[in-house]
Amino acid sequence: MIKLFSVVLLFLCPIFLRAQPPKANYPTTQAYGKINKEDLEMKSCDFEKDANAEVLFDKGDVSMDASYNLSFERHVRIKIFNDKGKGVANIHIPYFDINLLENINNVQAETINLNNGNIEITKIDRSLIYRKRIDKISSEVVFAFPNVQPGSVVEYKYILSSKNLGNFPDWYFQTEIPTRYSQFSADMPNLLHYRTLQMTKLPLVINNEATKAMINIPSLRVEPYMSSLKDNAERMFYQLSGVDGLFLNFSSTWPDLGKNEVKYEDFGEQFKRKLAGEDVILTKVKNLKTDEEKIAVIFDEVKNSMRWNDINVRYTNDGTSLAWDKKTGNSTEINLMVYHLLTKAGIKAYPMLVSTRNHGKVNPAYTSEYQFNKTVTYIPVDSAKYYILDATDKFADCNTIPEDLLDSYGLYVDRDDERSSLFFIANKQPVRQVVYVNAEIKPDGKMNGTAQLSSFSYHRLNAISKYKTDGEKKYIDYLRDDDNNLQISSLILDNMDKEDQPLVQKINFNFDLAGSDGNYIYINPNIFTSLHKNPFLNETRTTDISFGFLDDYQITGNYKIPDGYKIDALPKNISLSMPDKTITFKRFMGEQDGAVVVRYVISRKAALFFYENYPDFHEFYKKMYEMLNEQIVLKKS
C-alpha cells in the first residue's frame, strides 16, 4: 500500500540548498544535552500560563544522501511543569517498515533535572527503547523517560530514513501543548521539486525556500464541535511534483491514485476473494425483490457476523477471507466483505476510501493516500440518493450515512472500469428531533406528566447507541440531565429495530419545581432536551464549528395550571436568527384552556461555521439559551 517511486537518479548531480537561519532575539534550539539553567528553573509557559507542559523546541531537518535516500532528523525538547504534564514523557514514533521502506535509528533520549542547583542528566537505558509491531506494514519505536518529575526537561532525538522520495515528512508546528519554537528545514537537491501545502494562520519568523519557523505557538485545545486536532493545527505538507531531466509526472491526480490503490494485494486484490459459506448468504438474497432489500440483508449479515477490532486503516491486515473465518477484522476488511457480497449479488457498488472525523477531513488539493484511514462501501442509486455502508458500527443502519464521515471527501474506485473519483459526503436533509411534554402542575409546586421524544436519523442512532451501551439506568440519568428534582418512573423505547421509523421514547415523570414557595411556581419548560447548557460560552474561538449535519429541533409543551393560580410572567413570543439566516430560533407561548402552551423551533441550515464569524455565532447562542431557559411564573390568586 506504500506508493514507491522507482526513479534512477544516481546519474544526476545534486545541488543542495543550505539554509542558515538568521540570528534571532528569541529562543530557538540548542545542541543535544546543552541546556540553559533558566529553562530548568522556569515555572510556567510565558505565553500560556495554565499549560502543564511546553515544547521548548521542535526541530526537523530533511536531507538526502548520494543514493537519494531521504533522511529526517528530529530533535524535541519538552519542559514539564506539573504532574499532569508527565504524560508527554511517553513517546511513540510510528514508521512504515514494510519492505524496509523506512527505519528509525540513532534514537537518543534523556531527562534533565535541577538537583540542588546542579544540572543532572539521566540518559535512558537503551534496553528500554523497543520496537512494537502495529500491523503488517507499520511499527513504532516506544520508550518512556526515566526520573521524570515536575520541573524536568526531557529531550529526544532520532533519524527516520526512507527509500520513498514521495513520502516527505509532514510538519506540525502546533500540538496539544504550547510550543516556544518550531523549525522545519529541507536540505534537498535542486533537481527535486516538491509542492508545498502550507496551512498556517500564525506568522512565520523564518520563511524562506528551505526553512520555516514559528514561535510562541499556543496549544491546540479541543473546542466544542470542532473537527479533528489535525484539521486545525498549524501545519505544512510536501508532495513530490517533478525531477529535472526526467519526463515523468509526479503530480498524481485522484484518478491516478485510485488506479494505483486497486493494484495492491492488501486492497484491490481482496475485492473478489471468496468468503467461506458466502453461497448461503447469496442464496438468501437471490429471491428478494428489490435492491434495497438485498443491500439491507447483506449489510446486516456482515455487521452481525463480524467483530470490529477497533482498528481503522485503509488496507487489510489478515485479508478478507481469513478475517471472515476469524470473525474479527479491521474496518477495511469488514467493509470489503460487504462490497464483495453486494457485487456477487448483482448490486453495482464501489469500495470507497474515507477519513474518519478524528483522522481529519480530506483536503482535495493534497493528493495523498495517507489522508484516508478507512474503507467503506459506496452505492450510487440516482442523482439524489446513495448509500455509504460501514458495517463496523453495530448500531448503524444502511439508510443513514455514517456521521463520522460527513462533510469530507471519499475516493471511490472501480477496478473493472479503471476509474475513480473524489466524492463529497454530506447529508443535505435536516435531521429531526421532536419533544412533546404534557404535564399537570400541582399547587404544592410539583409536576407530573408524560413526555414523548421522537428521534430521527442521527438523533435516533445516537440514542439507541447510548441506551444499549450504557444501560437503562445510566440512560435515564442522561435524560434527567442529573437533575435530582426530576424523576422518571417509566421509560419505553419503540421502533428500536425499525430503521425506517423514528425512535419513540415514552416517559412518565415527576418533577419538584425548584424555587416554588406556596405563592409562586417557577417552570422551565426546557426538559428532556439536549439543549440545557450552551456549549459555546467562550468569548473567543480558534477553530471552525463542524456540526456534521443540518438540524430541525422542535419542542412542544402543554402545562396545566393548578387551581388557584394564574400566569404572572410569560416569556414573549420571539424570533431570532443569525445574520445570514443559517440558524433560526422561534419561541411561541400562550394560555389555552387553563394551560400554558409552549413551542420552540430551532432550525440549522448549515453544518459548518467558520471561526472568523464566531462573534455573531457566540452572540446568537447566548441569546438562544437565555430564551430556552427563561422561566414561566405562576402566582397564587
SENUTI-486466 format. One line per field, with one value per residue (C-alpha): x, y negated, z. Coordinates in pm, 1 decimal. Example, Ala and Ser with C-alpha at 12.3 -4.5 7.8 and 13.67 -1.06 7.14 Angstrom:
// residues 2
u [1230.0	1367.0]
v [450.0	106.0]
w [780.0	714.0]
END
This chain:
// residues 637
u [0.0	302.2	347.3	712.1	887.5	1121.9	1341.8	1700.4	1867.4	2225.1	2349.0	2214.0	2439.4	2267.1	2288.6	2189.0	2002.6	2167.9	1965.5	2127.6	1857.7	1934.1	2036.3	1727.7	1645.2	1410.2	1482.7	1547.8	1727.3	2028.5	2261.5	2155.4	2249.4	2317.4	2057.9	2019.7	1957.7	1678.6	1476.4	1511.5	1408.8	1110.2	780.2	527.9	490.6	537.9	252.9	14.4	27.1	-201.4	-7.3	100.6	398.8	564.7	766.7	1080.2	1173.5	1088.9	1342.2	1315.9	1575.1	1525.7	1817.6	1914.3	2226.4	2412.3	2186.8	1877.3	1766.5	1565.9	1672.3	1460.1	1638.8	1421.1	1515.6	1245.9	1286.0	991.7	954.4	720.7	558.6	345.2	224.1	-46.4	224.4	414.9	213.9	425.6	719.1	571.7	690.4	557.4	727.5	546.4	704.8	639.9	874.7	720.4	994.5	1238.8	1084.4	1151.7	1358.0	1411.2	1766.7	2010.3	1747.4	1870.5	1664.8	1742.0	1582.0	1735.8	1668.8	1795.9	1920.9	2036.1	2125.9	2320.8	2216.5	2159.8	2117.2	1965.8	2007.5	1753.0	1875.1	1881.2	1724.6	1411.1	1376.2	1185.7	1004.8	639.8	456.2	137.7	29.0	185.7	316.5	398.6	573.8	662.7	952.0	830.2	1000.1	933.6	1171.6	1323.6	1326.2	1054.2	912.9	759.3	1031.7	1203.7	1309.9	1301.5	1454.3	1487.4	1640.4	1612.0	1664.6	1395.6	1541.1	1320.4	1362.3	1048.4	1111.7	737.0	690.4	818.2	755.5	458.6	532.9	302.7	410.1	123.7	41.7	-179.9	72.0	223.6	545.1	804.5	992.3	928.3	1153.1	1148.7	1429.8	1484.1	1835.2	1739.2	1881.4	1766.8	1662.7	1381.5	1066.8	813.6	481.1	414.3	70.6	100.7	-193.4	-92.9	-257.5	23.3	321.5	648.7	966.9	1172.4	1012.2	1240.6	1251.0	1434.5	1337.4	1014.1	997.0	733.9	747.6	510.4	257.1	-41.2	-165.2	-434.1	-722.4	-1037.4	-1332.3	-1698.6	-1794.3	-1451.0	-1342.4	-1007.8	-697.2	-521.1	-755.1	-691.5	-321.1	-64.8	96.6	273.3	265.5	500.8	439.4	690.3	591.2	886.4	1250.1	1466.6	1582.9	1314.4	997.1	783.4	475.7	481.7	176.9	-59.2	-427.7	-702.6	-797.2	-430.1	-413.9	-729.1	-585.0	-270.2	-459.7	-656.6	-331.8	-220.0	-257.2	-392.8	-664.7	-765.8	-661.8	-913.3	-1217.3	-1300.9	-1171.2	-1429.2	-1573.5	-1642.9	-2016.3	-2096.3	-2328.1	-2571.2	-2595.7	-2623.5	-2899.9	-3087.3	-3087.5	-3136.3	-3513.7	-3554.1	-3749.9	-3563.2	-3204.0	-3291.6	-3383.2	-3066.9	-2847.0	-3009.2	-2975.9	-2611.2	-2518.0	-2679.8	-2521.2	-2170.4	-2242.3	-2384.4	-2126.2	-1808.0	-1644.8	-1450.3	-1106.3	-1123.4	-854.0	-911.0	-664.5	-705.1	-567.1	-631.6	-408.7	-519.4	-712.4	-1087.7	-1102.1	-901.2	-1072.9	-1410.8	-1301.2	-1177.5	-1494.0	-1272.5	-1122.3	-1022.2	-1253.4	-1127.4	-1151.9	-1509.2	-1633.8	-1465.6	-1669.7	-1984.3	-1861.8	-1772.3	-2109.4	-2301.7	-2123.5	-2178.0	-2548.6	-2556.6	-2553.2	-2333.8	-2117.8	-1773.8	-1514.7	-1454.7	-1150.3	-1256.5	-1125.7	-1297.6	-1367.0	-1081.1	-837.9	-914.9	-1102.3	-969.4	-812.1	-886.7	-582.0	-342.6	-339.9	-224.0	-343.0	-227.4	-530.7	-750.5	-776.8	-1073.4	-1268.0	-1647.5	-1887.9	-2048.4	-2363.2	-2494.4	-2866.4	-2956.9	-2869.3	-3041.2	-2977.8	-2676.4	-2567.3	-2246.1	-2216.4	-1992.1	-2052.9	-1807.2	-2075.4	-2314.8	-2577.7	-2556.1	-2834.5	-2781.4	-3005.4	-2802.3	-2468.1	-2214.4	-2198.1	-1822.7	-1765.2	-1985.2	-1852.9	-1538.7	-1438.3	-1424.4	-1239.4	-1441.4	-1262.5	-1383.9	-1139.2	-1338.0	-1377.5	-1044.2	-1189.6	-1206.6	-1322.4	-1349.3	-1699.2	-1814.9	-2004.4	-2291.1	-2642.0	-2849.9	-3170.5	-3230.6	-3231.3	-3544.6	-3584.7	-3934.8	-4007.8	-4364.0	-4439.5	-4787.3	-4789.6	-5006.2	-4874.5	-4983.4	-5040.5	-4753.9	-4501.6	-4480.9	-4541.3	-4617.8	-4681.8	-4564.2	-4309.3	-4260.3	-3931.5	-3932.2	-3576.7	-3485.8	-3163.9	-2852.7	-3056.7	-3216.5	-2888.3	-2711.4	-2992.9	-3000.5	-2622.3	-2618.6	-2905.7	-2756.8	-2400.5	-2463.4	-2769.3	-3110.9	-3015.8	-2737.2	-2950.7	-3230.1	-2975.4	-2874.7	-3238.8	-3271.9	-2952.9	-2854.3	-3135.4	-3230.8	-3565.2	-3668.7	-3766.7	-3853.6	-4090.9	-4108.1	-3934.7	-4045.4	-3849.1	-4043.9	-3913.6	-3560.5	-3542.2	-3733.6	-3479.8	-3742.9	-3922.6	-3821.4	-3716.6	-4007.4	-3928.8	-4230.0	-4162.9	-4364.4	-4211.3	-4246.0	-4075.3	-4024.2	-4015.0	-3726.8	-3795.4	-4168.1	-4272.7	-4650.3	-4714.3	-4512.7	-4438.7	-4147.9	-4143.8	-3860.8	-4021.0	-3681.2	-3685.9	-3598.2	-3385.7	-3011.8	-3031.1	-2975.8	-2618.2	-2473.8	-2159.7	-2035.1	-1971.1	-1615.2	-1585.3	-1324.1	-1261.3	-972.7	-1133.3	-1427.3	-1753.7	-1840.7	-2179.8	-2173.9	-2542.7	-2835.5	-3084.7	-3456.5	-3538.2	-3894.6	-4010.2	-4377.9	-4528.6	-4873.1	-4866.5	-5197.3	-5218.4	-5327.3	-5649.1	-5597.0	-5302.9	-5268.0	-4986.7	-4772.6	-4489.8	-4489.9	-4189.5	-4272.4	-4310.9	-3988.1	-3796.8	-3417.3	-3179.8	-2816.2	-2728.9	-2712.4	-3028.0	-2835.3	-2979.5	-3318.7	-3488.0	-3858.0	-4047.4	-4424.8	-4605.6	-4965.6	-5255.0	-5520.8	-5796.9	-5627.4	-5286.6	-4964.1	-4877.4	-4515.7	-4333.6	-3968.4	-3839.4	-3467.2	-3364.0	-2997.4	-2949.5	-2569.8	-2330.9	-2010.1	-1944.4	-1608.1	-1426.7	-1393.3	-1771.8	-1769.7	-1865.7	-2206.7	-2242.1	-2149.7	-2397.1	-2677.4	-2621.7	-2600.1	-2941.0	-3096.2	-3001.3	-3122.3	-3457.7	-3466.3	-3421.8	-3641.2	-3895.5	-4273.6	-4400.1	-4736.2	-4878.8	-5131.5	-5459.7]
v [0.0	-232.6	-408.5	-372.0	-597.1	-383.4	-657.6	-619.4	-932.9	-825.2	-982.9	-1322.6	-1568.6	-1721.2	-2085.7	-2132.9	-2421.7	-2503.8	-2734.5	-2930.1	-3085.0	-3440.7	-3512.2	-3576.9	-3763.0	-3485.2	-3132.0	-2883.7	-2548.6	-2410.9	-2118.2	-1788.8	-1777.1	-2151.3	-2348.4	-2684.7	-2672.7	-2927.0	-2661.7	-2422.7	-2694.6	-2803.4	-2752.0	-2815.2	-2887.0	-3258.3	-3279.3	-3012.8	-3023.6	-2726.4	-2481.0	-2154.3	-2121.3	-2315.0	-2217.6	-2427.9	-2347.5	-2100.3	-2089.7	-1881.6	-1856.0	-1668.3	-1581.4	-1326.0	-1117.2	-1042.2	-740.0	-956.1	-803.6	-1054.0	-1127.2	-1307.7	-1408.6	-1532.8	-1683.8	-1760.2	-1919.3	-1947.0	-2117.8	-1952.5	-2189.6	-1958.9	-1602.5	-1646.5	-1719.9	-1396.5	-1215.0	-1379.6	-1165.8	-856.7	-856.9	-667.0	-717.3	-530.6	-434.7	-212.3	85.2	291.2	395.6	197.6	-115.7	-318.4	-275.9	-462.2	-472.5	-675.5	-718.4	-922.4	-1022.3	-1180.3	-1350.6	-1670.9	-1785.4	-2060.1	-1898.2	-2140.0	-2391.9	-2140.9	-2011.5	-1635.5	-1430.9	-1079.7	-900.3	-636.7	-277.5	-167.4	164.0	-33.4	-162.2	103.0	158.5	256.4	404.0	210.9	413.2	582.6	260.4	41.7	44.3	-210.6	-294.9	-323.8	-448.7	-635.2	-882.4	-792.9	-1009.5	-1246.0	-1494.2	-1841.2	-2074.3	-1813.0	-1875.1	-1574.4	-1560.5	-1302.5	-1275.6	-1025.2	-977.9	-837.9	-705.3	-639.1	-492.6	-669.2	-1013.5	-1073.0	-1014.0	-1354.8	-1421.8	-1637.2	-1906.9	-2019.1	-2340.4	-2309.8	-2033.0	-1982.8	-2164.6	-2508.3	-2528.4	-2800.4	-2736.1	-2506.3	-2483.7	-2268.3	-2271.5	-2086.9	-2042.6	-1886.9	-1863.7	-2143.7	-1887.2	-1760.2	-1969.9	-1947.6	-2124.2	-2284.5	-2295.8	-2541.1	-2573.5	-2836.6	-3139.1	-3239.3	-3436.1	-3266.5	-3416.0	-3236.1	-3191.1	-3106.2	-2830.2	-2586.6	-2679.3	-2766.3	-2857.2	-2975.5	-3096.1	-3109.0	-2869.6	-2819.1	-2471.6	-2335.1	-2276.5	-2078.2	-2310.4	-2204.6	-2074.6	-2123.0	-1864.1	-1695.9	-1840.0	-1750.6	-1969.5	-2273.3	-2257.8	-2494.2	-2261.7	-2208.6	-1920.0	-1845.9	-1647.9	-1541.3	-1708.3	-1659.2	-1573.8	-1777.8	-1579.5	-1313.2	-1332.5	-1186.7	-1334.7	-1304.7	-1526.6	-1236.9	-1300.8	-1140.6	-905.8	-803.1	-736.9	-525.0	-315.0	-253.0	-157.4	124.3	290.9	367.4	711.9	576.3	370.6	426.4	791.4	856.1	745.3	1086.7	1310.8	1577.5	1590.6	1929.5	2002.8	1696.7	1905.6	1934.8	1556.1	1510.0	1771.5	1584.8	1260.2	1413.8	1409.4	1071.8	834.3	506.7	390.6	210.8	543.6	711.0	426.8	437.0	815.8	830.4	531.8	687.4	1027.5	881.6	636.9	910.8	1175.0	971.2	809.7	492.8	490.0	109.2	56.3	-191.9	-157.1	-184.0	165.0	522.4	694.7	1059.7	1026.5	1059.4	1439.8	1503.9	1220.9	1371.6	1708.1	1545.4	1330.8	1036.6	773.1	414.0	161.3	219.6	598.6	584.6	332.9	504.1	810.3	600.6	478.2	829.7	981.9	693.9	728.9	1105.7	1032.0	808.6	471.4	203.9	97.2	-56.4	-42.4	-395.2	-522.2	-767.4	-953.6	-947.5	-1271.4	-1224.5	-1138.5	-1464.2	-1592.9	-1503.9	-1803.5	-1773.7	-1991.5	-1737.2	-1411.8	-1152.8	-811.3	-894.1	-1119.2	-807.8	-568.5	-350.7	-180.8	-174.8	-67.8	-325.6	-255.3	-531.9	-496.3	-815.3	-1184.7	-1231.2	-906.3	-698.1	-454.5	-461.5	-144.3	-92.1	246.3	182.7	-10.6	232.0	-41.8	-162.1	-120.9	-103.4	-403.5	-654.4	-792.8	-735.0	-1052.5	-1007.9	-1063.4	-1366.7	-1685.0	-1525.9	-1353.0	-986.4	-831.6	-555.9	-315.4	-94.6	178.2	311.8	-21.4	-157.2	-478.8	-656.5	-991.5	-1207.5	-1234.6	-1484.4	-1307.2	-1509.8	-1474.0	-1759.9	-1672.3	-1833.7	-1576.8	-1599.4	-1574.7	-1628.3	-1660.3	-1676.2	-1722.3	-1702.7	-1779.9	-1890.4	-2135.8	-2088.2	-2367.8	-2232.0	-2305.2	-1953.8	-1848.5	-1510.6	-1408.3	-1233.4	-1309.9	-1168.0	-1203.4	-1122.2	-1092.2	-1061.4	-967.6	-1057.6	-1153.6	-808.3	-618.6	-814.1	-748.6	-375.2	-351.0	-530.9	-323.8	11.3	-80.3	-247.3	-51.9	-182.8	-325.1	-546.3	-638.2	-758.1	-968.1	-1115.5	-1203.9	-1364.5	-1563.2	-1467.1	-1682.9	-1520.5	-1703.4	-1517.1	-1152.6	-914.6	-640.5	-457.5	-457.7	-269.6	-276.2	-189.7	-120.4	-35.9	230.4	38.5	-154.9	-336.3	-468.4	-727.6	-605.4	-693.6	-727.7	-736.4	-872.1	-909.0	-1156.8	-1358.1	-1691.7	-1902.5	-2254.6	-2438.7	-2776.6	-2726.1	-2875.9	-2847.1	-3183.0	-3144.1	-2846.9	-2861.9	-2642.2	-2590.5	-2402.8	-2307.7	-1946.5	-1617.4	-1800.7	-1816.7	-2195.2	-2273.0	-2401.4	-2633.5	-2466.7	-2798.8	-3000.9	-3104.3	-3458.8	-3360.3	-3058.8	-2939.1	-2654.7	-2618.1	-2475.1	-2149.5	-2000.3	-1741.5	-1758.7	-2001.4	-2007.7	-2064.6	-2063.6	-2109.4	-2125.7	-2147.9	-2153.6	-2168.6	-2256.3	-2260.0	-2548.0	-2442.0	-2577.0	-2899.0	-3009.6	-3240.2	-3337.8	-3610.9	-3618.8	-3459.1	-3487.6	-3675.1	-3525.4	-3590.3	-3509.6	-3514.9	-3446.0	-3457.6	-3747.5	-3508.6	-3316.6	-2987.4	-2934.3	-3049.3	-3019.2	-3077.6	-3075.0	-3075.6	-3092.0	-3140.6	-3030.5	-2792.3	-2612.7	-2660.7	-2551.1	-2716.4	-2610.8	-2646.9	-2575.0	-2614.9	-2562.1	-2559.6	-2527.0	-2494.7	-2509.6	-2480.6	-2221.6	-2429.4	-2771.8	-2945.4	-3068.0	-3413.7	-3451.8	-3329.1	-3666.3	-3656.5	-3284.7	-3328.2	-3612.6	-3414.3	-3108.5	-3321.9	-3478.2	-3149.8	-2963.4	-3251.6	-3226.6	-2847.0	-2861.0	-3164.5	-3064.4	-3082.1	-3223.3	-3131.2	-3333.1	-3229.0	-3415.4]
w [0.0	10.0	-319.5	-423.2	-671.9	-882.9	-1015.4	-1133.6	-1004.5	-946.5	-1267.3	-1167.4	-991.4	-689.6	-594.1	-231.0	-72.4	258.1	475.1	755.6	972.0	1075.7	1432.7	1637.4	1956.3	2067.5	2199.4	1920.9	1952.1	2135.0	2085.1	2235.9	2605.1	2630.1	2825.1	2991.9	3365.7	3313.2	3128.4	3421.7	3667.4	3459.5	3645.8	3368.5	2999.7	2930.2	2680.6	2820.7	3198.4	3266.3	3047.1	3210.6	2978.5	2696.2	2392.1	2426.3	2070.4	1797.0	1514.1	1199.7	921.2	595.5	372.6	108.0	62.0	-262.9	-324.0	-286.8	39.5	237.8	596.3	853.7	1174.5	1458.4	1793.9	2052.3	2397.7	2640.1	2976.9	3231.9	3482.1	3697.3	3744.8	3480.6	3224.8	3285.5	3016.5	2746.7	2867.5	2695.5	2334.7	2031.2	1692.2	1409.9	1080.0	777.3	783.8	504.0	259.4	477.1	332.4	647.0	959.2	1285.4	1416.2	1628.7	1899.9	2195.7	2499.5	2835.6	3133.3	3266.9	3624.0	3850.1	4172.5	4444.6	4179.5	3971.1	3629.8	3646.8	3327.3	3326.6	2994.9	2905.8	2913.6	2550.1	2651.2	2740.3	2382.9	2192.8	1865.3	1863.1	1568.6	1476.9	1174.5	875.6	720.8	1018.7	1355.8	1619.8	1847.3	2205.4	2521.7	2845.7	3008.9	3349.5	3661.9	3538.5	3789.7	3786.3	3663.3	3446.4	3090.6	2858.7	2515.2	2244.5	1903.1	1620.2	1248.3	1019.3	694.5	393.8	46.1	-71.3	-222.2	-228.2	143.3	250.6	622.9	716.6	971.6	1251.3	1421.1	1667.1	1914.7	2219.1	2438.5	2366.1	2163.7	2217.4	1891.1	1595.1	1290.3	980.2	721.7	394.7	254.3	-77.5	-430.5	-658.8	-915.0	-691.0	-685.6	-405.7	-393.2	-55.2	102.1	389.8	628.6	882.5	1038.5	1275.0	1137.8	1047.1	1193.1	929.2	592.0	302.8	48.6	273.3	630.6	807.2	1175.6	1420.4	1781.7	2078.5	1930.7	2163.3	2242.2	2016.8	2254.7	2197.5	2140.2	2120.0	1776.8	1623.3	1367.9	1438.1	1601.5	1277.6	1070.9	1285.5	1364.8	1212.0	958.6	625.8	378.0	89.2	-227.0	-493.9	-820.1	-1053.4	-1114.4	-1350.3	-1651.7	-1622.9	-1828.6	-1556.7	-1395.8	-1018.6	-970.5	-912.0	-967.1	-764.4	-1051.8	-1079.3	-708.1	-723.5	-1007.8	-806.8	-492.8	-659.2	-768.4	-414.3	-267.4	60.9	-108.3	-469.3	-474.1	-195.0	-392.6	-534.1	-255.5	-174.7	176.4	334.1	320.0	110.4	-109.7	181.2	208.0	-167.9	-185.9	87.4	-113.5	-456.3	-447.8	-278.0	-498.4	-458.7	-440.3	-115.3	45.8	-81.8	44.3	389.4	426.5	316.0	531.5	837.9	769.2	774.6	1059.7	1282.0	1187.4	1226.7	1528.5	1455.5	1624.3	1668.3	1404.9	1123.6	836.4	460.9	390.1	500.7	752.6	754.4	428.9	390.1	369.4	685.6	874.7	777.2	914.4	1237.6	1260.5	1353.2	1125.9	1074.6	910.2	555.7	585.3	714.3	459.4	165.0	264.8	224.5	-115.0	-231.6	-137.2	-291.7	-625.2	-618.8	-563.4	-871.0	-691.5	-850.8	-560.0	-512.3	-235.7	-108.2	80.6	351.2	653.3	991.4	1178.1	1426.7	1148.6	969.1	667.6	324.1	150.6	-223.8	-303.5	-149.2	-345.3	-95.0	13.0	364.8	405.0	425.6	719.1	634.4	356.2	326.8	52.9	-175.7	-378.6	-605.3	-675.2	-860.8	-857.2	-521.7	-334.6	-243.7	25.5	224.4	430.8	733.1	896.1	1181.4	1372.1	1541.2	1571.7	1211.3	959.6	585.7	514.3	715.8	600.9	882.2	1089.9	1136.8	762.9	697.6	535.1	395.5	74.5	-14.3	-308.0	-471.3	-704.0	-985.2	-1074.2	-1367.1	-1547.9	-1418.5	-1289.2	-957.1	-831.8	-521.8	-379.8	-117.1	160.7	302.4	436.1	295.6	478.3	821.2	1099.6	1312.9	1689.4	1829.3	2202.1	2337.1	2707.9	2860.1	3233.2	3519.9	3778.3	4138.7	4391.3	4605.1	4327.7	4193.9	3836.8	3684.5	3331.0	3021.0	2753.4	2408.2	2221.9	1850.4	1720.5	1354.0	1171.8	1376.4	1683.1	1662.2	1619.3	1892.1	2139.3	2061.3	2086.5	2423.0	2561.5	2460.6	2554.4	2892.2	3004.3	3105.4	3445.9	3310.4	3011.7	3241.8	3431.4	3096.4	3016.2	3359.1	3296.7	3654.2	3794.0	4125.8	4121.3	3805.7	3849.9	3565.8	3673.5	3340.5	3001.5	2690.1	2364.1	2048.1	1695.6	1804.7	1533.0	1265.7	1061.8	857.4	1167.6	1428.1	1770.3	2001.9	2373.5	2605.5	2952.4	3272.7	3515.1	3834.2	3888.1	4200.5	4062.9	4224.9	4386.4	4438.4	4774.8	4805.7	4640.9	4322.2	4099.7	3853.7	3543.5	3295.1	3003.5	2857.4	2979.4	2806.8	2552.4	2484.5	2499.1	2866.8	2858.6	2599.0	2453.7	2313.8	2628.4	2543.9	2415.0	2155.3	1936.4	1719.9	1522.0	1283.9	1417.1	1242.2	1335.1	1056.4	970.5	949.7	1233.3	1293.4	1664.4	1787.4	2149.3	2242.3	2589.0	2747.6	3118.9	3307.7	3555.4	3908.8	4056.9	4246.4	4032.0	3735.6	3499.4	3649.2	3391.5	3049.6	2816.0	2498.3	2155.1	1972.3	1656.0	1649.8	1362.6	1261.9	1027.3	730.4	840.6	869.2	1218.6	1338.4	1676.6	1737.8	2065.0	2100.0	2436.7	2534.6	2754.7	2628.2	2818.4	3155.1	3038.9	2933.8	2578.8	2468.0	2145.9	2046.3	1692.5	1612.3	1250.3	1149.9	773.4	767.4	908.1	905.5	1061.0	1024.4	1332.6	1175.4	1219.4	1578.3	1737.9	1565.8	1636.4	2003.5	2049.0	1883.9	2105.5	2417.2	2345.0	2232.7	2551.0	2765.1	2587.5	2608.4	2984.7	3058.7	3321.0	3332.1	3662.8	3815.0	4106.5	4362.9	4307.9]
END
